[in-house]
């Protein structure tokens, strides 16, 4: 049974936190089979895992760090509309982005990778609902054209824009659409990065 006198940030918790009655006796929660601990802890919300469960003992912290525990994340509702920064790279859907936009209109910073099933249209629909957005970073994107103009018009406070299109589209595809959209609709930008978008300047000097 865990000792309540141990010290350290991930020391075993007191017995009343780590034991459970079974058939007239006590068993240590930390000694439960890994699969059972994982099943129990996965029923907790994200905030409880981060703020409580992973601090109970080393055994629980090990389970909480398992990638399978993070296949579903529920934090937006707990922010009560106060979410200001989020990074959802390499997972998500158009509907998830729309949910974030509707429930977190105070969002200031958004980072994500435009990978299936997220679409340019879905991302644009979400971004136009975020008028306070200041920083936007999108990886694996293709040319947005008119969609990027709409984003610029809907997000007048945008200060940082990073569009990375590594490995997307034909190797020698040239387009100035994104650059022109930025120039026409984002006068407040302070930091701009356009990677792999095939500006015509590169064509004339290749």
trRosetta pair geometry for C-beta under 8 A, 3 or more apart (Angstrom, degrees):
i j d omega theta_ij theta_ji phi_ij phi_ji
1 15 5.5 20 170 -111 120 109
1 18 7.5 144 -162 94 73 111
1 19 6.4 -1 -135 -75 109 124
1 26 7.0 30 -97 113 126 125
1 28 5.6 -169 -111 -79 53 107
2 6 7.4 -78 -179 12 88 132
2 12 3.2 -149 -152 157 123 136
2 13 6.3 57 110 59 154 49
2 14 7.3 176 101 -156 109 9
2 15 6.2 178 65 -82 80 59
2 18 4.9 36 21 64 133 155
2 28 6.3 123 -20 -139 86 116
2 30 6.4 90 -53 6 121 138
2 57 6.6 -101 -105 -102 153 139
3 6 5.1 108 83 -27 99 96
3 12 6.4 89 43 71 56 126
4 13 7.9 -3 -109 153 71 39
4 14 4.0 34 -109 -114 109 81
4 15 6.3 -70 -49 -7 105 79
6 11 4.0 -178 117 -169 107 124
6 12 5.5 71 42 39 146 85
7 11 5.7 -169 127 -55 8 156
8 11 4.3 122 58 -51 87 98
9 55 7.4 -79 168 -139 75 89
10 55 6.9 -119 -109 -143 66 49
10 57 6.8 88 172 -166 75 26
10 58 5.1 89 142 -77 116 71
10 61 5.5 -31 -143 -21 129 154
11 57 7.3 -48 124 -119 29 67
12 18 6.4 -34 -177 -30 94 166
12 30 6.7 -65 -126 -36 104 157
12 57 4.7 25 -117 -118 55 115
12 58 7.5 -49 -69 8 68 86
13 17 3.9 -64 133 80 132 135
13 18 5.0 147 68 -39 98 108
13 56 4.7 -48 -29 -167 134 70
13 57 5.5 -98 -5 -51 85 94
14 17 5.3 88 63 8 73 103
14 18 7.3 171 88 7 35 96
15 18 6.2 -83 -137 53 31 89
15 19 5.1 4 -179 -6 77 126
15 26 7.7 22 -177 169 110 152
16 19 7.0 -51 -108 40 20 98
17 29 7.6 -82 129 22 59 142
17 56 6.2 -156 145 -146 125 103
18 28 5.7 3 143 -157 104 72
18 29 4.4 -128 -162 32 60 105
18 30 5.6 -4 -163 -19 124 95
18 56 6.9 143 -82 169 96 111
18 57 6.3 55 -100 -30 134 140
19 26 4.4 5 -176 -173 126 115
19 27 6.6 152 -149 71 72 34
19 28 6.0 -42 -94 -101 73 44
19 29 6.5 -121 -69 -20 21 86
20 26 7.0 139 64 -149 28 67
20 27 6.0 -28 59 57 80 85
20 29 6.1 88 -14 -72 105 88
21 24 7.5 20 -172 -93 94 6
21 25 7.3 154 -149 83 60 24
21 26 6.2 -43 -94 -93 50 63
22 25 6.4 -34 69 68 67 71
22 26 7.5 104 24 -125 78 19
22 27 5.3 -5 25 -2 128 117
27 31 6.6 -116 172 68 90 113
27 32 7.4 92 132 -71 121 80
28 31 4.2 70 77 7 105 109
28 32 7.8 -143 100 -27 61 69
29 32 5.9 -25 -166 -11 44 114
29 37 7.6 108 168 -107 79 102
29 56 7.8 -48 96 149 134 141
29 57 7.9 144 86 22 101 137
29 60 7.7 14 125 -64 111 113
30 57 5.0 -58 -92 96 126 154
30 58 7.8 54 -145 58 129 70
30 59 4.0 128 -154 33 90 150
30 60 6.9 -85 -106 -32 80 84
31 59 7.8 -82 -59 -120 35 170
32 36 4.8 -104 160 87 113 122
32 37 5.0 139 87 -56 113 91
32 40 7.8 33 105 2 159 139
33 36 4.6 84 65 8 88 107
33 37 7.1 -162 90 -6 43 86
34 37 5.8 -58 -149 38 31 109
34 38 6.2 32 154 -21 67 108
34 63 6.8 180 -156 -93 77 104
35 38 5.6 -54 -147 36 30 114
35 39 6.4 33 153 -22 64 105
36 39 5.7 -50 -147 33 32 112
36 40 6.5 31 154 -18 64 105
37 40 5.8 -56 -149 37 32 110
37 41 6.0 19 160 -10 68 112
37 59 7.1 -103 -135 146 167 103
37 60 6.8 -138 -174 -106 126 65
37 63 5.0 -120 123 -80 115 160
38 41 6.1 -61 -139 44 27 102
38 42 5.9 31 161 -27 64 111
38 63 5.3 -150 -83 -156 70 114
38 66 6.6 -29 -117 50 116 157
38 68 7.0 22 -166 91 130 126
38 69 7.2 -123 -148 -74 87 95
39 42 6.0 -54 -142 30 24 112
39 43 7.4 29 155 -26 55 100
40 43 6.3 -61 -172 19 33 111
41 44 5.7 -40 -168 12 52 116
41 49 6.6 90 176 -110 99 99
41 53 5.4 123 -137 -173 107 151
41 60 6.8 153 -86 -154 141 90
41 63 5.5 120 31 123 156 129
41 64 6.4 -110 168 -79 147 76
41 69 6.8 -27 114 -122 111 123
42 68 7.7 -45 -95 127 129 92
42 69 6.0 -135 -97 -123 83 72
44 48 4.2 -118 -179 88 114 125
44 49 5.2 142 100 -56 123 82
44 52 7.9 -134 -164 68 148 112
44 53 5.8 167 45 -38 171 142
45 48 5.0 91 57 9 75 104
45 49 7.2 -139 97 -7 38 89
45 74 5.2 -83 -147 78 92 114
45 75 7.9 138 166 -80 101 56
45 78 7.3 127 149 -45 143 136
46 49 5.7 -57 -152 34 33 112
46 50 6.3 23 157 -13 68 110
46 73 5.1 49 -77 -152 144 70
46 74 5.4 175 -4 55 105 59
46 75 4.9 -62 71 -62 140 93
47 50 5.9 -60 -146 42 30 107
47 51 5.7 -1 168 5 69 118
47 75 6.4 127 -51 -116 90 83
47 78 5.4 -120 -34 141 145 176
48 51 6.4 -65 -124 52 23 92
48 52 5.1 -35 -167 37 64 119
48 53 6.0 61 138 -19 78 104
49 52 7.4 -45 -81 55 7 75
49 53 4.8 -37 -127 43 47 125
49 54 6.1 57 167 -28 64 100
49 64 5.4 160 -175 -138 99 111
49 69 6.7 157 -151 167 153 126
50 54 6.5 -8 -128 17 25 127
51 55 7.5 -38 157 -1 31 127
52 55 6.2 -92 -163 38 22 105
52 56 7.2 37 155 -48 66 93
53 56 6.0 -34 -161 -9 39 115
53 60 5.6 -134 169 166 77 125
53 64 5.7 152 109 -81 107 129
54 60 6.3 -161 -116 122 31 94
54 61 4.6 76 -166 -112 75 71
54 64 3.9 -111 -89 72 98 167
54 65 7.5 97 -128 -44 122 77
55 61 7.3 70 -72 -77 24 104
56 60 4.4 29 60 38 111 156
56 61 7.7 -170 50 -41 69 77
57 60 5.1 92 54 12 75 100
57 61 7.0 -136 98 -7 38 91
58 61 5.5 -56 -146 36 32 114
58 62 6.5 39 154 -26 65 101
59 62 5.8 -52 -156 27 30 113
59 63 7.0 25 150 -13 62 103
60 63 5.7 -55 -155 37 38 111
60 64 6.2 38 150 -21 69 108
61 64 5.5 -55 -144 38 34 114
61 65 6.5 31 156 -20 65 106
62 65 6.1 -60 -153 33 28 108
62 66 7.5 49 146 -41 58 91
63 66 5.7 -33 -166 -4 42 118
63 69 6.9 109 150 -61 69 138
64 69 5.9 -149 -150 128 38 174
65 69 7.5 78 54 34 8 135
66 69 4.9 99 72 -11 84 102
67 70 5.9 -71 -160 42 46 103
67 71 7.6 72 147 -52 70 82
68 71 6.0 -18 -161 -19 45 115
70 73 6.3 16 -160 -65 72 101
74 77 6.7 -13 176 24 90 109
74 78 7.6 93 134 -11 77 107
75 78 5.7 -66 -161 43 48 111
75 79 6.4 53 146 -31 77 102
75 83 7.7 107 121 -93 96 125
76 79 5.7 -55 -156 24 35 113
76 83 6.1 -44 -129 -33 70 149
76 99 7.0 126 79 134 169 101
76 100 6.2 -128 -106 -109 143 66
76 103 5.2 79 158 102 121 137
76 104 6.1 -96 -147 -45 104 117
77 80 7.5 34 167 -67 43 50
77 103 7.1 -51 -83 -176 54 149
79 82 4.8 -140 169 58 85 76
79 83 4.0 46 144 -50 166 86
79 103 8.0 108 66 139 105 103
79 104 6.7 24 91 -101 139 106
81 103 6.4 -121 -90 172 67 61
81 104 6.3 179 -141 -106 44 45
81 105 6.8 -10 -157 30 98 82
81 106 6.3 88 158 5 77 114
82 104 7.9 -50 59 -131 19 83
82 106 6.3 -22 -135 62 33 145
83 86 6.2 17 171 -46 122 115
83 100 7.6 -88 93 -157 150 87
83 103 7.8 49 22 114 126 87
83 104 4.0 -38 61 -131 115 129
83 106 6.9 141 67 71 51 93
83 107 5.9 -4 108 -87 90 84
84 106 5.9 -52 -90 124 76 96
84 107 6.1 159 -140 -130 30 38
84 108 4.5 10 -176 13 88 105
84 109 6.8 46 142 20 70 86
85 107 7.3 138 -71 -154 26 75
85 108 6.1 -35 -67 64 76 89
85 109 4.0 9 -119 58 87 111
85 110 7.8 -154 -147 -65 49 41
86 100 6.7 -124 62 -151 162 138
86 104 7.5 53 -16 126 136 167
86 107 6.8 -49 11 -135 106 118
86 109 7.3 160 25 93 47 74
86 110 6.1 2 64 -114 84 66
86 111 7.5 -156 104 35 49 72
87 110 8.0 154 -89 -163 43 38
87 111 4.3 -8 -117 66 83 112
87 112 7.2 174 -160 -70 49 58
88 91 6.3 -102 175 70 81 78
88 92 4.8 60 151 -48 125 140
88 96 7.4 -174 -178 127 156 126
88 97 7.8 -168 75 -86 152 79
88 100 7.7 -122 -25 -58 151 158
88 110 8.0 -25 19 -161 97 83
88 111 7.5 155 26 85 53 62
88 112 4.9 -5 70 -100 81 105
89 111 6.0 -32 -50 130 103 92
89 112 5.3 -175 -85 -137 54 39
89 113 4.5 68 -154 -11 80 96
89 139 6.7 34 -134 33 113 124
90 113 4.9 28 -58 40 62 134
90 115 6.1 21 -120 33 54 141
92 96 4.6 -131 -155 77 84 140
92 97 6.3 81 164 -49 126 85
92 112 6.7 -49 39 -144 150 129
92 118 5.6 33 97 -63 96 121
93 96 4.7 102 50 3 73 101
93 97 7.2 -134 95 -2 42 85
93 117 5.0 4 -122 80 83 112
93 118 6.4 -159 -137 -72 23 69
93 122 7.6 -82 156 172 55 160
94 97 5.8 -55 -153 36 33 112
94 98 6.3 33 151 -19 66 107
94 117 6.8 -85 -10 127 86 91
94 118 6.1 145 -62 -127 63 54
94 119 5.8 -10 -73 28 121 91
94 121 7.5 -1 -122 89 136 80
94 122 2.8 -99 -123 -137 107 146
94 123 7.5 -96 -116 -41 78 51
94 125 7.3 46 -169 50 104 127
94 126 7.7 -160 -162 -34 63 115
95 98 5.5 -53 -147 37 33 114
95 99 6.4 41 151 -25 64 102
95 122 7.8 -58 -32 -150 40 128
96 99 5.5 -50 -150 31 33 115
96 100 6.6 36 151 -19 64 101
97 100 5.7 -51 -152 33 34 113
97 101 6.4 33 151 -19 65 106
97 112 7.8 -25 -98 -58 114 175
97 118 6.7 92 -30 -128 134 108
97 122 5.8 110 53 147 136 98
97 123 6.1 -78 -180 -103 167 53
97 125 7.8 106 106 75 115 88
97 126 4.0 -89 146 -56 102 160
98 101 5.6 -53 -148 36 33 114
98 102 6.3 29 156 -17 66 108
98 122 7.0 -86 -41 -166 100 87
98 125 6.3 -16 -93 111 102 112
98 126 5.2 -121 -82 -87 48 94
98 129 7.8 77 -144 21 61 150
99 102 6.0 -58 -145 39 28 107
99 103 6.1 0 165 5 66 116
100 103 6.5 -76 -140 51 21 92
100 104 5.3 -34 -179 32 65 122
100 107 7.1 50 156 -61 99 151
100 126 6.7 37 67 -161 96 129
101 104 6.9 -68 -107 57 13 79
101 105 7.2 53 176 -88 53 62
101 107 7.6 -78 -111 16 51 140
101 125 7.8 -163 32 120 166 68
101 126 4.0 -165 -40 -158 138 77
101 127 7.4 -98 -103 -51 131 20
101 129 3.9 86 167 76 118 126
101 130 5.7 -98 -132 -48 89 95
102 105 7.6 -13 -164 -56 19 90
102 129 6.5 -26 -71 156 52 155
104 107 4.7 65 132 -49 105 104
104 130 7.9 4 103 -107 80 104
105 129 6.6 -90 -110 153 87 85
105 130 6.6 -164 -145 -112 51 55
105 131 7.4 12 -176 28 94 85
105 132 7.1 91 150 15 66 113
106 132 5.8 -16 -148 59 42 152
107 110 6.2 44 157 -56 129 102
107 130 5.1 -45 65 -140 110 122
107 132 6.8 143 67 76 46 98
107 133 6.0 4 103 -88 89 82
108 132 6.0 -57 -89 130 67 98
108 133 6.4 151 -148 -128 27 38
108 134 4.9 -4 -172 21 84 106
108 135 6.7 42 141 22 74 90
109 133 7.5 136 -74 -150 22 73
109 134 6.6 -37 -70 64 70 85
109 135 4.1 3 -117 63 86 113
109 136 7.8 -161 -149 -68 49 40
110 127 7.7 -144 58 -103 158 88
110 130 7.3 29 -26 150 138 174
110 133 6.4 -32 3 -136 112 119
110 135 7.2 168 28 95 52 70
110 136 5.5 3 63 -116 94 70
110 137 7.4 -170 99 35 55 64
111 135 7.9 -19 -56 127 85 103
111 136 7.9 165 -81 -160 48 36
111 137 4.4 -1 -116 65 84 108
111 138 7.8 -165 -150 -72 46 40
112 118 7.1 -122 151 173 131 173
112 123 7.5 -163 79 -117 137 121
112 137 7.6 144 23 90 46 69
112 138 6.1 -6 70 -115 75 69
112 139 7.4 -141 114 29 38 81
113 118 7.9 130 97 53 55 141
113 138 7.4 129 -115 -167 27 56
113 139 4.2 -34 -110 72 80 102
113 140 4.8 50 -171 22 89 120
114 118 5.6 -124 -146 104 53 113
114 119 7.7 54 -167 -147 98 13
114 120 6.7 34 -159 -75 140 67
114 123 6.4 -55 -109 -37 105 152
114 138 5.6 36 -33 -179 107 106
114 139 6.9 -170 12 82 73 46
114 140 5.0 -155 56 91 74 87
114 141 4.5 80 19 -88 143 73
114 142 7.7 -119 102 5 144 70
115 118 6.3 56 61 41 41 103
115 140 5.5 21 -62 99 82 157
118 122 5.9 -131 -158 77 61 130
118 123 6.2 61 173 -55 105 101
119 122 4.5 95 54 7 83 102
119 123 6.9 -150 91 -4 44 85
120 123 5.8 -57 -147 39 30 110
120 124 6.2 31 155 -21 65 108
120 141 7.2 102 -96 -151 98 93
120 142 6.8 -75 -61 54 135 94
120 144 6.1 -176 -159 -114 126 80
120 147 5.8 99 158 95 108 174
121 124 5.8 -55 -147 36 28 112
121 125 6.4 31 155 -22 63 106
121 147 7.3 -112 -94 -111 49 139
122 125 5.7 -52 -148 33 31 113
122 126 6.6 26 154 -15 63 105
123 126 5.8 -59 -153 37 33 108
123 127 6.1 30 154 -22 68 110
123 138 7.2 76 -175 -117 156 138
124 127 5.7 -56 -142 36 31 111
124 128 6.5 31 162 -22 65 103
124 144 7.4 145 -77 -155 118 116
124 147 4.4 -90 -91 -164 146 108
124 150 6.1 55 -169 81 115 126
124 151 6.2 -103 -131 -60 78 99
125 128 6.5 -54 -152 28 25 108
125 129 7.6 17 151 -12 55 108
126 129 6.1 -70 -168 34 38 109
126 130 7.1 25 146 -18 70 113
127 130 5.7 -66 -154 34 42 111
127 133 6.8 -46 -154 2 80 166
127 136 7.3 38 -127 -116 125 142
127 151 4.8 -5 121 -122 141 99
127 154 6.6 116 124 86 80 130
127 155 6.4 -56 169 -40 96 129
128 150 6.1 -38 -82 149 120 102
128 151 6.8 -107 -69 -101 72 51
128 154 3.9 -89 -134 -145 69 172
128 155 7.7 -113 -109 -36 38 86
129 154 7.8 -10 -27 169 25 134
130 133 4.2 58 129 -39 113 114
130 154 7.7 75 56 132 58 107
130 155 6.3 9 93 -96 83 108
131 154 6.5 -102 -94 166 71 69
131 155 6.3 -164 -133 -107 34 51
131 156 7.0 6 -165 23 82 86
131 157 7.2 82 154 8 60 109
132 157 5.8 -4 -152 42 39 149
133 136 6.1 42 162 -57 125 104
133 155 4.5 -39 61 -140 109 125
133 157 6.6 151 71 72 42 98
133 158 6.1 8 106 -85 89 82
134 157 5.3 -56 -86 129 76 100
134 158 6.2 165 -140 -120 30 33
134 159 4.8 2 -173 18 87 103
134 160 6.8 47 142 22 72 87
135 158 7.8 145 -68 -147 20 67
135 159 6.6 -34 -71 63 67 87
135 160 4.3 6 -120 60 79 115
136 151 7.7 170 155 171 179 133
136 155 7.5 58 -34 133 136 168
136 158 6.4 -27 3 -136 114 113
136 160 7.0 170 31 96 53 71
136 161 5.5 3 65 -115 97 67
136 162 7.2 -171 101 34 56 66
137 160 7.6 -19 -56 128 88 106
137 161 7.9 165 -81 -162 50 32
137 162 4.1 3 -119 62 84 113
137 164 7.7 20 -176 -2 84 106
138 141 4.7 47 127 -43 114 135
138 162 7.2 167 28 93 53 66
138 163 5.5 0 64 -116 96 67
138 164 7.1 -170 97 31 51 72
139 164 4.4 -15 -118 69 68 115
139 166 7.4 -22 -165 28 91 98
140 164 7.0 8 -23 97 38 86
140 165 6.8 76 -151 -128 17 46
140 166 7.1 -53 -85 55 57 72
140 167 7.3 -29 -116 69 81 97
140 168 5.8 131 -162 -58 57 127
141 144 7.0 -12 165 -51 123 98
141 163 5.4 -75 60 -161 135 92
141 164 7.0 99 22 65 90 45
141 165 5.2 -79 71 -86 60 88
141 168 6.8 -154 83 39 21 173
142 165 6.2 104 -94 -133 33 126
142 168 5.3 -136 -78 152 76 130
142 169 5.7 119 -123 -49 100 118
143 165 7.8 8 -49 -90 55 162
143 169 7.8 49 -9 -65 91 158
143 175 4.7 -28 -96 105 150 158
143 177 5.1 76 -176 60 120 126
143 178 5.7 -126 -138 -39 74 101
143 197 6.6 113 -87 -158 80 96
143 198 8.0 -59 -64 48 115 112
144 147 4.3 -105 -178 70 94 102
144 148 3.6 105 95 -38 131 100
144 151 7.5 -19 157 5 154 129
144 163 7.8 -106 -11 -129 119 148
144 177 7.1 -167 66 121 53 113
144 178 5.9 83 34 -98 90 90
144 181 6.7 -82 86 37 104 168
145 148 6.5 136 60 18 18 98
145 149 7.5 -39 141 -5 46 101
145 177 4.3 -36 -95 173 69 140
145 178 7.5 -61 -57 -64 37 58
145 181 6.7 155 -169 -54 19 135
146 149 5.3 -49 -154 31 44 118
146 150 6.5 47 150 -22 69 100
146 181 7.5 -168 -98 -102 19 125
147 150 5.6 -52 -155 32 35 114
147 151 6.7 38 147 -20 65 102
148 151 5.4 -47 -149 33 39 115
148 152 6.4 42 151 -20 65 102
148 177 7.5 126 33 137 129 89
148 178 5.7 80 3 -128 173 68
148 181 3.9 87 96 125 111 156
148 182 7.0 -41 150 -54 126 68
148 185 7.7 162 130 52 72 134
149 152 5.7 -54 -151 36 33 113
149 153 6.4 29 153 -16 66 107
149 181 4.5 -113 -61 -142 73 100
149 184 6.4 -13 -120 84 102 121
149 185 5.1 140 -147 -22 62 149
150 153 5.8 -56 -147 39 31 110
150 154 6.1 20 157 -11 66 115
151 154 5.9 -67 -143 44 27 104
151 155 5.8 -12 170 15 68 117
151 158 7.8 65 143 -58 91 155
151 185 7.8 115 76 113 60 140
152 155 6.6 -71 -125 54 20 85
152 158 6.8 -93 -123 34 60 146
152 181 6.3 175 -9 159 137 86
152 182 6.9 176 -84 -115 139 39
152 184 7.3 113 95 86 158 73
152 185 2.8 104 111 117 137 117
152 186 4.4 -99 -134 -53 114 86
153 156 7.7 -3 -172 -67 28 81
153 185 5.2 -68 -50 -153 70 126
155 158 4.5 66 124 -44 109 109
156 188 6.7 80 169 7 61 140
157 188 6.7 -70 -145 102 25 157
158 161 6.2 38 167 -58 121 103
158 186 5.6 -56 83 -137 123 109
158 188 6.3 127 69 77 59 106
158 189 6.3 -15 117 -83 90 78
159 188 6.1 -65 -89 133 64 95
159 189 6.2 137 -156 -132 31 40
159 190 4.7 0 -175 17 90 104
159 191 6.7 44 141 23 74 88
160 189 7.3 120 -84 -149 21 80
160 190 6.6 -39 -69 62 69 85
160 191 4.2 -1 -116 66 84 112
160 192 7.8 -163 -150 -70 46 41
161 182 6.7 -166 80 -119 157 119
161 186 6.7 -8 -21 -172 147 165
161 189 5.9 -49 8 -123 109 125
161 191 7.3 166 29 94 52 67
161 192 5.4 4 63 -117 94 71
161 193 7.3 -166 102 36 57 63
162 191 7.7 -20 -56 128 91 100
162 192 7.8 170 -80 -160 51 33
162 193 4.2 11 -122 58 81 113
162 195 7.8 16 -174 0 82 105
163 178 6.3 -125 76 -169 163 148
163 193 7.1 178 32 96 53 69
163 194 5.4 5 61 -118 101 65
163 195 7.0 -170 97 32 55 70
163 197 6.4 42 108 -62 116 132
164 193 7.4 -2 -65 122 83 110
164 195 4.4 4 -121 59 70 121
164 196 6.5 57 -169 30 54 114
165 168 4.4 -90 -176 49 85 123
165 169 6.9 4 163 16 123 114
165 195 6.6 176 28 94 62 70
165 196 4.2 -146 73 97 77 107
165 197 5.3 100 22 -80 133 66
166 195 6.5 -17 -49 129 86 115
166 196 4.9 176 -75 -30 47 162
167 196 7.7 -19 4 -166 41 160
168 196 7.0 104 40 131 90 129
169 173 4.9 -74 149 32 123 150
169 198 7.7 -83 100 -20 140 137
170 173 4.5 110 66 -41 93 106
172 198 7.7 117 -173 -126 31 122
173 198 5.1 -87 97 -77 64 171
174 198 4.4 -146 -111 161 41 108
174 199 7.2 -12 -154 118 84 11
174 200 5.3 84 173 -91 124 65
174 202 7.4 -161 -115 67 105 94
174 203 4.8 2 -101 -53 151 135
175 178 7.0 75 115 2 104 87
175 197 6.7 -86 70 162 94 83
175 198 5.4 60 23 86 71 112
175 199 7.7 -56 77 -93 44 34
175 200 7.8 -167 50 -47 2 83
176 179 5.1 -61 -167 49 70 113
176 180 5.4 71 135 -26 90 106
176 199 6.1 67 -99 -140 72 67
176 200 5.3 -35 -54 -6 110 107
177 180 5.9 -62 -147 39 26 108
177 181 6.2 28 157 -22 64 108
178 181 5.7 -55 -149 34 30 112
178 182 6.5 31 154 -19 65 104
178 194 6.2 150 111 -130 131 130
178 197 5.3 -65 38 -175 144 150
179 182 5.8 -53 -151 34 31 112
179 183 6.4 30 153 -18 65 108
179 194 6.5 -41 -76 -52 88 172
179 197 7.6 153 -37 107 91 138
179 199 5.9 62 -32 -111 144 109
180 183 5.6 -54 -145 38 33 112
180 184 6.1 24 159 -15 66 112
181 184 6.0 -63 -144 41 26 106
181 185 6.1 -26 175 23 65 115
181 186 7.9 49 130 -5 67 107
182 185 7.1 -87 -134 53 17 78
182 186 4.9 -45 -159 39 62 126
182 189 6.8 1 -173 -20 104 158
182 192 6.5 92 -175 -133 151 137
182 194 7.9 -117 -18 -61 154 127
183 186 7.6 -19 -47 47 10 83
186 189 4.7 45 143 -33 110 112
189 192 5.3 45 159 -58 139 104
194 197 4.8 -57 173 17 103 134
194 199 6.9 86 111 -45 135 116
198 202 6.8 -113 -151 55 41 128
198 203 7.5 45 -177 -48 80 102
199 202 5.6 100 71 0 77 97
199 203 7.9 -141 109 -4 47 88
200 203 4.9 -47 -156 30 54 119
200 204 6.4 47 151 -19 77 100
201 204 6.1 -60 -153 36 32 105
201 205 6.6 0 159 6 65 113
202 205 6.3 -76 -146 52 31 93
202 206 5.9 48 156 -51 69 105
203 206 5.9 -45 -143 7 28 118
